[in-house]
């Protein structure tokens, strides 16, 4: 999800550059067109520039929303990591105080923990056969 947000942000940066280029190009084209026709293109150029300014302001708003989403995503992932770590510590504490042992984590559970950046979740490949039997 983080890479998607980064890609989206990069696309917004590129589109902002494209909008600036289009603004300059349209202005130049209208001025050249007006000079060739001998008419006053100032009105057409000003309307187009106003429309382009409106588009640029909407674009900036979307860009700021993408940044907010990115920050919210980072906070959410940190919260998930913290909660997972606390849960694992609680499980280990319960195991130590009660002489009970929880079932070892499965490969998919271990991979999920690794993706979330959680440490201290042991995985034993020999349990893979037991996982396959449960499914």
N, C-alpha and C positions, 0 to 999 in steps of 0.2 A: 504494500500500500504506500509505503514511503517513496519508493521509486516512481510510482504513478504520480504522486503529488509533485515530485521533482520534475518529472517530464512535463506535467501540466504547467508548472511555473516557467520552465524553459520555453514552452510554446507561447506563453503569454509575453515573455520578453521578446521573442522573435516577432510576434504579431505587433507589438508596440513599435518596434523598429520599422516594420512593414508599413504601419499606419503613417509614421513620420515621413517615410519615403513617398508614399502615395500623396500626402498633403503637398509636399514640395513639387512633385511631378504634375499634379492637377493644376496647381497654381501656375506653373510654367506653361503647361499646355493651354490653359484658358487665356493667359496673356498673349501667347503666340497666336492663338485662334482669333482673338479680338483684334489684334493688330492686322492680321491678314484680311479680316472682314471689314475692318474700319468701324466696328461697333464698340459700344462700351460693355465690356465683359466684366466690369467691376462688380455689378450686381450678381451675376452668376457665380463668380469666384467667391464672393462674400457668403452667399447662401451655402455653397459647397463647403467652405471652410467652417462655417457654423455647424453644419451637419457632422463634419469630421471631428470637430472639437467635442461634440456631444458623444460621438462614438469613442473617442479617446478617454473621456471622463468615465464612461461605462466600463471601458477596458481597465482603467486604473482601479475602479471599484472591485471588479472581478479579481484582479491581481491581489488586492489586499485581502479579499476573502480567501483566496488560495493560501496566503501566508497564515491566516488565522486557522484554517483547517490543518495545515501542517503542524502548527504549534499544538493544537488540540490533539492531534494524532500522537505527537511526541509525549504529551502528558498522559494520554491513555495508555500507551505502551509502557511507560515508566510505572504507572499504577498497577498494570497487570503483572509486570515483573516483580514489583514489591510484594503484591499479594501472593503470588506464586511462591516466592522465597519464604514469606512468613508461614504459608501453609506447609511447606516442606519442613521448616524448622519445627513447627507444631507436631507434625507427624513423627519426626525423629524424637522429639521430647516424649511424646506419648509412648512410642516404642520402648524407649529407655526406661520409663517409669513403670510400665505395665508388663514387661517381659513378653509382649506380643510383637509379632513381626508382620508388617504389611507385605502384600505380594509385591514382588519386584516389578518395576515399571516395564511396560512393553516398549518395543522399538518405536512405535508411533508416538507414544507418550514421551519417550526420551528425545525424539527428533523435535517434537513441539517445544519441549523445555529448552533445547539448544537454540531453536529459532527465536525464542523469547529472551534468550540470554541468561537463563537461570543456570546457576552453578550448583553443584552438590547433589545432582540427581543421578544416582548410579544406574548403569544399564549393564546387564549381563547377557551377552548373546546366547548363552545356553538356554535362556528362558524363551527363546524364539520358538522352540518346538511346543512349549506349553501355550504360548500365544496362539499358534496355529491350531492347536487342538480346541481352544475355546471358541474359535471362530467357526 
